[in-house]
């Protein structure tokens, strides 16, 4: 646990040290305004926004490693925050997604918390109008304990940073239009954490029993797509792909999120969220609970949406 924490702190210190000058300049200029457009409109260097949803949902799960029941009712909140900076040939994108839910299982009469956070920071230097050379950092995990169920018995399988994924990558960022971005890297470092002592002893998520950290080196790609289908209908998706050169590179890890949002009034909206996950090291499924599987989660809900 201490070794894993020290490694993370050293890594983050190196990243921050290399970006000190950039960040200092950004702080000085964050409130400034850049040149006028041809139509006379002013464009801010910083673009910031918050999207918040409070939703009452029906959930369907299949082989979900973070825990949960096949059918449940839940109250959930989805927070998305972004900050984007651009000046001359430099671009800095930051995005934070946080899902927090309270689940009431109709099949088992049980209750649990369900959550996930995903933090992405990407700094790029423009090569041309559609391409950047970029450096990307991504941290993904959850805060609360997760369980799978066998009848009335629940099995503890996840908690904060168990698993946790920290990814660092340099590569090519391509933006063919305003709706889509594609990031590709042939060499990416990924650290998988299992910091909970009980889970560490089980040897889950590719981390050896009794250890807290596994280092992976591989190829990485992430695709982001956001489309306003109509003024009241928005679709957003993110697809992450990772191939571990050090262990079964042909078995690609998949992490995909999809959200379709339909606004039905000024305050209320209907959302349908579908998550798909395949992790070759999440060997929690099958008859003997020792095989990977495609994980599926679907949430359909009615809720309140706030934008800023």
N, C-alpha and C positions, 0 to 999 in steps of 0.2 A: 504493500500500500504506500509506504513512504517512498520507495524507489520510483513507483509510478508517478507520484505527485512531483518528485524532484525533476523527473524527465519532462513532464508537462511544463513546469515552471521555466526550465532552461530553454525549452523550445519556444515558448511564448515570449521570453525575454529577447531571444535572438530576432524573432519576427518584429517585435516592437522597436528594438534598437535600429533595425534597418529602415523602419518607416518613420522615425522621429522627425526628420526634416519635412517629410511630406505632411505629416499630421499638424506640425506647427504652422505651416503655410495655410493648411485648410482652415485651422481655427481662426487665423487672422482674417481670412477672406470669406468666412461662412455667411456673413451678413451682407456682403457686397453684391453688386449687380453688374453683369457683363454687358457687352455692347448691344445696341439696339438692333432688332431685326429690321428687315427692309420695310415692314409695315409700321414701324415705330414702336412696337411692343417691346417691353423689357423682359429679359430672360434671367432668372436667378441661377446662380451656380449650384446652389443646393436645391434639391427637390426632396421633400419629406412628407410622409403620410402615415396614417394609422387607420386600420380597418378592424372593427370589433363586431363579433357576432355572439349573441346569446341565444342558444337553440335548444328546443325540446325535441328529442330525436328517438327514433327506433333504430337499433343497431343489429346488424347481422355479421357474425364473425365465423371464419374458418381457418384453423391452424394458425391462430394469432399468438406469436411468441411473447408479446407484452402482457398477455393474460386477458381473460374475459369469457363471456358465455355466448352460445350460438345465437340466442335471441334475448334482447334486453331493451329496457326503456331507460333513457338517460337525459340529464340536463348537462349541457356542455357550453363552453365558451371557446372561441377561436380569436386569437389576437395576432394581427399581422402588422409589423412596423417596418418601414423602409426609409433609408436615407441615401440619396444618390448625389454625387458631386461630379462635375465635369468642367474642365478648363483646358483650352487649347487641345493638346493631344492626350491629356490624362483623364481617366474616368475611374471613380471609386464607387462601387455599389455595395450596400449593406442591407441585409434582409433578415428579419427575425420572426419566426412563426412559433406560436405557443398554443397548444391545444390542452384544455383542462376539462375533464368531465366527471360527473357523478353517475354511476351506473346502478340501476336496480334490476336484477335478473328476475324475469318472470318464471324461468324454468327451475331455479334453485332457491329463490327467495333471498338471495345474497345481495350485498352491496359492496361496491369498490370504487376507488378513484382510477381514472384512466387519463394519461397525459403523455405529451411528447413536445420537445422543443427542438428547433432546427435553426442554427445561426450560421449565416454565410456572409463572408466578406471577400470582395474581389477587387483588386487594383489592376488597371489595364493601361497600356500605352498604345495609342492608335497607330496602326500601320497604314490603313486607308479608311475610306468612309464606312466600311462594314466589318473591319477586322481589327482586333487588338492582340498584343502580346500581354498575357495576364498572369497574375499570381492569385490563387484562391485558397482560402482557409474555411473549413466547415466543421462545426461541432454539433453532434446530434446525440440525444439521450432522452430520458424521462426523469421525473422527480419522485414518483411514488412507487410503491411495491405493486408488482403484477403477478397474477396467478393463472394457471390453467386448471380445468376442472375435470375430474374423472368421477362421474356420478355426483355424490355430495361431498367428495373429497377435493380439497383445493391444494395445488402444488405451487410453491413459491419459486418464480423463475426470473424475476427482474426487479431492479430498484434503481436509484440514482447512480449513473455511471456504471451500471451493471445490466446490460452492456452500455458502454459509451463509445462513440466513434469520433476521433479527431483526424482530420484529413488535411494534408498540405500538398499543393500541386501548382506547378508552373506549366502553362500551355498556351493554346490558341483559342481566342474568343471570337466567334463569328455571329454577327447580327444582320441577317439578310433583310429584315424589316422590323418595324416597331413592335411586332407581336411575339417574336421568337428570338431566343439566343441559344447558341450551342458552344459549349466549352469542351475542348479535347486536350488530353495530356497523356503521352506515352509513358511517363515516369512520375508516379504519385506515391507519396508516403502516407500510410494510414496506421494509426494506433488504435487497437481495440482494448477497452478497459473492462475489467470485472473487479470492482473495488469492494463489493460486499463479501465478507469472509465466508459466509455460508455458501454463496453461489460460486465463489472462487474454488472451494474444495470439490465442486462437482465437475470442474473442467469444461464449462460451457462457452459457447461462442468462439471457439478456436483458441482460447486461452488455456494453457496447461493447468491441471489440478494444483491448487495451492499458490498459483501465481496470479498477478493482477493485470498483466499487460502482455499483449502480443503485437509485434511489429510486422507490417505487411508492406510490400513494394509491388506496385502494379500499374496498370493502365486505367484511366478514369475518363468518363464522359458524363456531362450533365446537360439536359435540355430543358429549357423553361419556355412555356407558351402561355400567353394571356390574350384572350380574344373577347371583345365586347360584341356579342352576336347581335344584340339590339340594345337600345337604351336601358332596358330592364333585365337583360339576360347577359351574364358574364361567365366565361369558362376559363379556369386556370389549371395548369398541370405542370408537374415537375417530374422528370425521370432521371435517376442516377444509376450509372452502371460502373461496376468495378471488377477488374480481373486481377487476382493475386498471383503474380509471377512465381511466388515461392511455394504455392500449394494449390494444385488443381486449377491452373489458369483457365482451363476450358469451362469451368463452372462459374459463370458470371453472377455476381451479387446484383440484385435488382431492388431499387427502392423507388416507388412511384406513388404520387399523390394526385388526385383529381377532385376538383370542386366545381360544381355547376350551381350558380346562384341566380334565382329568379325573384325580382323585386315585385311584390304584389301591392304595396302601398308605400307612402313616404317613410314609414318606420319598419314595416314587416317584410320579411322575405322567406322564401323556401330554398333550402340548400340540399344538395345530394353530394356527399363526399365518398369517394372510393379510394382505398389505399391497397396497393399490392406490394408485397415484400417477398424476396427470395434471398436467403442467406445460407450459403453452403455449410457454414459453421454453426448454424442454429439447429442442432440435431436434437429436437424435442418432440418429434412427431412419429407417426407410424405405430404399428402394433407394440413394438418394444420401446417406444419413446426415444429412439436413438438415430432418427433419420431426418434430413431436411425436407421441407415441403413449401409449396407456394402458400403464402399467408394472405388472407383476404379480409378486408373490413369495409363495410358499407354503412353509412349513416344518412338517414333521410329525416330532415327536421324542419320545423317552423320556428322562426325566431325573429329577433330584433337585430338590425344592422345599423351601426353607426360609423360614419366616415369623418376623417379630418384631413 
